[in-house]
């Protein structure tokens, strides 16, 4: 039997006895019509953190394990007495944990392979995450790939060792897409095997796409949205922020390859239209996304990582003609601010009242007292938005 298939079958068997599951089915909600999920990004297995809890050069596996330990405490914690959904009440069940990419760090100099990084990720998020929803079902783990995951699989303009390793993309694909025949190192083709899928949590429709919703991904999203009511709130989860960088697109120069001179990374299927340099702004591409959002007003929220710090903002598009609620996540390994001040390490807890169609996103500062591992989560910034 192919080693990749055998490894995946063993992984599925392990998951059946674990606390966390990858699932294609819709996610149930509790009797109060409140749904909740944890959102984070850029967990970057393979990296080390310079300092963490008075230790030096701490692996991503250990840092993520510490974050997971804090996630496990949430159901027994009370919300703050703010103006948000379930204010002051016990948190209780969590329907999903969502990670928008860069599961594995790019396998450049002195960084382990994607295979080794995925194995560490798999171990931590399979065995250490002990969450359930309010119906005692295991919490679902939902993933998208990031630019590091994709570059590991297709190559990069700087040297990597090995030159390519598809492990994280193959495992994300098999776990999230559930193909009839599992993809392997030989059969997985990133140009055709796209990691896009949707899930329903109660009356909320979650759409997960590759690195950024380019024109090809929007064709798929259009088809997906045709199956739901136009009044259903839709959330997009992807790696990059809406104001995507030029380097994500296919190289418009020469043979369109990934090369050291041009530095385009070919992460999406759309060729860059705004110029010939990664320094150019992706205005045409962003305008097309903004137009798509205008056509689908039930797209109410956009969740992303890539440039990592807690931020709640409205994306207006290049022409300032939309106002899309966006939620940016910190990274346990590469946060813009938390990498310098570990007390700012954070993930987001999203709580939605589906009857009133309001959503509160709260920042969970999970390492506010580094010298005290038992210290409870500290509540940071929060925002409540309408989903109507």
C-alpha positions as CSV (number, residue, x, y, z in Angstrom):
1,X,0.0,0.0,0.0
2,X,1.3,3.5,-0.8
3,X,2.9,5.0,2.3
4,X,1.0,8.2,2.1
5,X,-2.3,6.5,2.0
6,X,-1.3,4.1,4.8
7,X,-0.2,7.1,6.9
8,X,-3.5,8.9,6.3
9,X,-5.6,5.9,7.2
10,X,-3.7,5.6,10.4
11,X,-4.3,9.3,11.1
12,X,-8.0,8.9,10.5
13,X,-8.1,5.9,12.9
14,X,-6.3,8.0,15.5
15,X,-8.8,10.8,15.1
16,X,-11.7,8.5,15.7
17,X,-10.3,8.0,19.2
18,X,-9.3,11.6,19.8
19,X,-10.9,14.7,21.0
20,X,-10.7,16.7,17.8
21,X,-12.1,15.7,14.4
22,X,-11.9,16.8,10.8
23,X,-15.4,16.6,9.4
24,X,-17.3,17.3,6.2
25,X,-20.7,17.3,7.9
26,X,-22.6,20.4,9.0
27,X,-21.9,21.6,12.5
28,X,-24.8,21.5,15.0
29,X,-25.7,24.4,17.2
30,X,-27.0,24.6,20.7
31,X,-30.6,25.1,21.8
32,X,-30.1,28.9,22.3
33,X,-29.1,29.4,18.7
34,X,-25.7,30.6,19.7
35,X,-22.7,29.3,17.8
36,X,-19.0,29.8,18.6
37,X,-15.7,29.1,17.0
38,X,-12.0,29.9,17.8
39,X,-10.1,31.6,15.0
40,X,-6.3,31.8,14.7
41,X,-3.7,31.6,11.9
42,X,-0.1,31.1,11.0
43,X,0.9,28.5,13.5
44,X,4.2,27.9,11.6
45,X,5.3,24.5,12.8
46,X,9.1,24.3,12.1
47,X,9.9,27.7,13.5
48,X,11.3,28.5,16.9
49,X,10.4,31.4,19.1
50,X,13.4,33.4,20.4
51,X,12.0,33.6,23.9
52,X,8.9,32.2,25.5
53,X,8.0,31.8,29.2
54,X,11.6,32.4,30.2
55,X,13.0,29.8,27.8
56,X,15.1,30.4,24.6
57,X,14.6,29.0,21.1
58,X,11.2,27.4,21.9
59,X,9.7,25.2,19.2
60,X,6.4,25.9,17.5
61,X,5.2,22.6,18.8
62,X,5.7,23.8,22.4
63,X,4.3,27.2,21.8
64,X,1.2,25.8,20.1
65,X,0.8,23.3,22.9
66,X,0.7,26.2,25.4
67,X,-1.9,28.0,23.3
68,X,-4.0,24.8,23.0
69,X,-3.9,24.4,26.7
70,X,-5.5,27.8,27.1
71,X,-8.1,27.0,24.4
72,X,-9.1,24.0,26.4
73,X,-10.0,26.3,29.4
74,X,-12.5,28.4,27.5
75,X,-15.6,26.3,28.1
76,X,-15.2,26.7,31.8
77,X,-14.6,30.4,31.6
78,X,-17.1,33.3,31.8
79,X,-17.3,36.0,29.1
80,X,-16.5,39.5,30.3
81,X,-19.3,41.8,31.3
82,X,-19.2,43.8,28.0
83,X,-21.9,44.6,25.4
84,X,-21.3,41.5,23.4
85,X,-23.2,38.2,22.8
86,X,-23.4,36.1,26.0
87,X,-21.8,38.9,28.1
88,X,-21.0,37.6,31.6
89,X,-22.2,34.1,30.8
90,X,-20.2,30.8,30.8
91,X,-18.7,30.2,27.4
92,X,-19.5,26.4,27.2
93,X,-19.2,24.6,23.9
94,X,-17.0,25.4,20.9
95,X,-18.3,24.4,17.5
96,X,-15.0,24.7,15.5
97,X,-11.4,25.7,15.7
98,X,-10.4,27.5,12.4
99,X,-6.8,28.1,11.2
100,X,-6.2,30.1,8.1
101,X,-2.9,28.7,6.9
102,X,0.8,28.6,7.3
103,X,0.4,25.3,9.2
104,X,4.0,24.6,8.3
105,X,6.8,27.1,7.9
106,X,8.6,27.2,4.6
107,X,11.4,24.7,4.6
108,X,14.3,27.1,4.0
109,X,17.7,27.0,5.6
110,X,17.7,25.4,9.0
111,X,13.9,24.8,8.9
112,X,12.7,21.2,9.0
113,X,10.7,19.7,6.1
114,X,6.9,20.2,5.7
115,X,6.5,16.5,6.4
116,X,8.2,16.8,9.9
117,X,6.2,20.1,10.6
118,X,2.9,18.5,9.6
119,X,3.6,15.5,11.9
120,X,4.1,17.9,14.8
121,X,1.0,19.8,14.0
122,X,-1.0,16.6,13.6
123,X,0.1,15.4,17.0
124,X,-0.6,18.7,18.9
125,X,-4.0,19.4,17.3
126,X,-5.2,15.7,17.5
127,X,-4.2,14.7,21.0
128,X,-4.0,18.0,23.0
129,X,-7.1,19.9,21.9
130,X,-10.0,18.6,24.1
131,X,-13.0,20.7,23.0
132,X,-16.6,19.8,22.4
133,X,-19.7,21.7,21.3
134,X,-22.9,22.1,23.4
135,X,-24.3,18.8,22.2
136,X,-21.1,17.0,23.3
137,X,-19.9,16.5,19.7
138,X,-16.2,16.8,19.1
139,X,-15.2,20.2,18.0
140,X,-14.3,20.4,14.3
141,X,-10.9,21.5,13.0
142,X,-11.1,23.5,9.8
143,X,-8.1,24.5,7.8
144,X,-6.9,26.5,4.8
145,X,-3.4,26.6,3.4
146,X,-1.1,29.5,3.6
147,X,1.7,30.8,1.3
148,X,4.3,28.8,3.2
149,X,2.3,25.6,2.8
150,X,1.8,26.2,-0.9
151,X,5.5,27.2,-1.6
152,X,6.7,24.0,0.2
153,X,4.6,22.1,-2.3
154,X,5.3,23.9,-5.6
155,X,8.7,25.5,-4.9
156,X,10.1,28.9,-4.0
157,X,12.5,31.5,-5.4
158,X,14.9,30.9,-2.6
159,X,16.6,27.5,-1.9
160,X,14.6,25.0,0.1
161,X,15.5,21.6,1.5
162,X,13.9,19.5,0.1
163,X,13.1,21.5,-3.0
164,X,9.4,20.5,-2.6
165,X,7.4,18.7,0.0
166,X,3.6,18.5,-0.5
167,X,2.8,17.0,3.0
168,X,0.8,19.8,4.5
169,X,-1.2,20.5,1.3
170,X,-2.0,16.8,0.8
171,X,-3.1,16.3,4.4
172,X,-5.2,19.5,4.4
173,X,-6.8,18.5,1.1
174,X,-7.6,14.9,2.2
175,X,-8.9,16.1,5.6
176,X,-11.0,18.9,4.4
177,X,-12.2,17.8,0.9
178,X,-12.6,14.1,1.7
179,X,-11.9,12.8,-1.9
180,X,-13.1,9.3,-2.8
181,X,-9.5,8.4,-3.6
182,X,-7.0,10.0,-1.2
183,X,-4.3,12.2,-2.8
184,X,-0.7,11.2,-2.5
185,X,2.7,12.7,-3.3
186,X,2.4,11.4,-6.8
187,X,-1.3,12.2,-7.5
188,X,-1.7,15.6,-5.8
189,X,-1.5,18.5,-8.3
190,X,-1.9,22.0,-6.8
191,X,-3.0,23.6,-10.0
192,X,-6.0,21.3,-10.2
193,X,-6.5,20.0,-6.6
194,X,-7.8,23.2,-5.0
195,X,-8.5,23.4,-1.3
196,X,-11.9,25.1,-1.3
197,X,-14.9,23.9,0.5
198,X,-17.8,25.1,2.6
199,X,-19.5,24.2,5.9
200,X,-22.7,25.3,7.6
201,X,-22.7,26.1,11.3
202,X,-26.4,26.4,12.0
203,X,-27.6,29.3,9.8
204,X,-24.2,30.6,9.0
205,X,-22.4,29.5,5.8
206,X,-18.6,29.3,6.0
207,X,-16.5,29.4,2.8
208,X,-12.9,28.3,2.9
209,X,-10.6,29.1,-0.1
210,X,-7.0,28.8,-1.0
211,X,-4.4,31.6,-0.4
212,X,-6.7,34.4,-1.6
213,X,-10.1,34.5,-3.5
214,X,-8.8,35.1,-7.0
215,X,-10.9,34.9,-10.1
216,X,-10.8,31.1,-10.3
217,X,-11.8,30.8,-6.6
218,X,-14.6,33.3,-7.1
219,X,-16.1,31.1,-9.9
220,X,-16.2,28.2,-7.4
221,X,-17.6,30.5,-4.6
222,X,-20.3,31.7,-7.0
223,X,-21.4,28.1,-7.7
224,X,-21.3,27.3,-3.9
225,X,-23.4,30.4,-3.0
226,X,-26.0,29.4,-5.6
227,X,-27.0,26.5,-3.3
228,X,-28.0,28.7,-0.3
229,X,-30.5,31.5,0.3
230,X,-29.4,35.0,-0.4
231,X,-30.4,35.9,3.2
232,X,-27.9,33.4,4.7
233,X,-24.9,35.2,6.2
234,X,-21.6,34.1,4.6
235,X,-18.1,34.2,6.0
236,X,-15.0,33.9,3.9
237,X,-11.9,32.3,5.4
238,X,-8.6,32.5,3.6
239,X,-4.9,33.2,4.2
240,X,-4.3,36.6,2.8
241,X,-5.9,39.9,3.6
242,X,-8.2,41.4,0.9
243,X,-5.6,43.9,-0.2
244,X,-3.4,41.0,-1.5
245,X,0.2,41.4,-2.4
246,X,1.3,41.2,-6.1
247,X,3.7,38.3,-5.3
248,X,0.8,35.9,-4.7
249,X,-0.1,35.9,-8.4
250,X,1.3,34.0,-11.3
251,X,4.5,35.6,-12.7
252,X,3.4,37.7,-15.7
253,X,7.0,37.7,-17.1
254,X,8.7,35.3,-19.5
255,X,7.8,31.7,-18.9
256,X,5.7,32.6,-15.8
257,X,8.0,30.5,-13.6
258,X,8.9,30.9,-9.9
259,X,12.4,32.4,-10.1
260,X,14.9,34.5,-8.1
261,X,14.8,37.4,-10.5
262,X,11.0,38.1,-10.6
263,X,10.1,36.8,-7.1
264,X,6.5,36.0,-8.0
265,X,5.3,33.0,-6.0
266,X,2.5,31.6,-8.2
267,X,0.3,30.9,-5.2
268,X,-3.0,31.5,-6.9
269,X,-4.2,30.6,-10.5
270,X,-4.6,34.1,-11.8
271,X,-1.7,35.9,-13.6
272,X,-0.9,39.3,-12.3
273,X,-2.4,42.1,-14.4
274,X,-1.3,45.3,-12.7
275,X,2.3,45.3,-13.9
276,X,5.5,43.2,-14.0
277,X,7.0,43.6,-10.5
278,X,6.1,42.3,-7.1
279,X,6.4,45.9,-5.9
280,X,3.3,46.9,-7.9
281,X,0.0,47.2,-6.2
282,X,-2.7,44.6,-7.1
283,X,-5.4,47.2,-7.8
284,X,-7.1,45.4,-10.7
285,X,-7.3,42.2,-8.7
286,X,-8.6,43.8,-5.6
287,X,-11.2,45.8,-7.5
288,X,-12.5,42.5,-9.0
289,X,-12.9,41.1,-5.5
290,X,-14.7,44.2,-4.3
291,X,-17.1,44.0,-7.2
292,X,-17.8,40.3,-6.3
293,X,-18.6,41.4,-2.7
294,X,-21.0,44.0,-4.0
295,X,-22.8,41.4,-6.0
296,X,-23.1,39.2,-2.9
297,X,-24.2,41.4,0.0
298,X,-24.8,38.4,2.2
299,X,-21.0,38.0,2.4
300,X,-20.8,39.6,5.9
301,X,-17.3,38.8,7.1
302,X,-13.7,38.0,6.0
303,X,-11.2,36.2,8.3
304,X,-7.5,36.1,7.5
305,X,-4.0,35.8,8.7
306,X,-0.7,36.3,6.8
307,X,0.2,39.7,8.3
308,X,-0.4,38.8,11.9
309,X,-1.9,40.9,14.7
310,X,-5.4,41.3,16.2
311,X,-7.3,43.8,14.1
312,X,-11.0,44.3,13.4
313,X,-11.6,46.6,10.4
314,X,-13.7,47.3,7.4
315,X,-12.2,46.8,3.9
316,X,-13.4,49.4,1.5
317,X,-11.7,48.2,-1.7
318,X,-9.5,50.3,-4.0
319,X,-12.5,52.4,-5.1
320,X,-13.9,52.8,-1.5
321,X,-17.2,51.4,-2.6
322,X,-17.7,48.6,0.0
323,X,-17.5,48.0,3.7
324,X,-16.6,44.4,4.4
325,X,-16.1,43.4,8.0
326,X,-12.6,41.9,8.3
327,X,-10.9,40.1,11.2
328,X,-7.2,39.6,11.3
329,X,-5.6,37.0,13.6
330,X,-2.4,37.1,15.6
331,X,0.2,34.3,15.1
332,X,1.7,32.3,18.0
333,X,5.0,32.4,16.2
334,X,5.2,35.5,13.9
335,X,2.9,38.1,15.4
336,X,3.8,41.7,14.5
337,X,3.5,42.7,18.1
338,X,3.4,39.5,20.0
339,X,6.8,38.4,18.7
340,X,8.3,41.3,20.6
341,X,5.9,41.2,23.6
342,X,4.6,37.7,24.4
343,X,1.9,39.1,26.7
344,X,0.2,40.2,23.4
345,X,-0.2,36.6,22.1
346,X,-3.8,36.1,21.1
347,X,-6.5,34.1,19.3
348,X,-10.1,35.2,18.6
349,X,-13.3,33.7,20.1
350,X,-16.3,34.4,17.8
351,X,-19.8,34.2,19.3
352,X,-22.9,34.5,17.1
353,X,-26.5,34.9,18.1
354,X,-28.2,33.5,15.0
355,X,-31.7,34.6,16.1
356,X,-30.7,38.3,16.4
357,X,-28.0,37.9,13.7
358,X,-25.3,39.6,15.6
359,X,-21.7,38.5,16.1
360,X,-19.1,39.4,18.8
361,X,-15.4,38.8,18.2
362,X,-13.3,38.9,21.3
363,X,-9.5,38.9,21.6
364,X,-8.2,36.2,24.0
365,X,-4.8,37.1,25.4
366,X,-3.7,33.7,26.3
367,X,-0.2,34.5,27.6
368,X,-0.8,37.7,29.5
369,X,1.2,36.4,32.5
370,X,4.1,34.3,31.1
371,X,5.5,33.4,34.4
372,X,2.2,31.8,35.6
373,X,1.0,29.0,33.3
374,X,-2.2,28.7,35.3
375,X,-3.1,32.3,34.7
376,X,-6.6,32.7,33.1
377,X,-7.1,34.2,29.7
378,X,-7.3,38.0,29.7
379,X,-9.9,39.6,27.5
380,X,-8.5,42.2,25.0
381,X,-10.3,44.1,22.3
382,X,-13.8,43.2,21.1
383,X,-16.3,44.2,18.5
384,X,-20.0,43.4,17.8
385,X,-21.3,43.6,14.3
386,X,-24.7,43.1,12.6
387,X,-25.1,40.2,10.2
388,X,-28.3,41.4,8.6
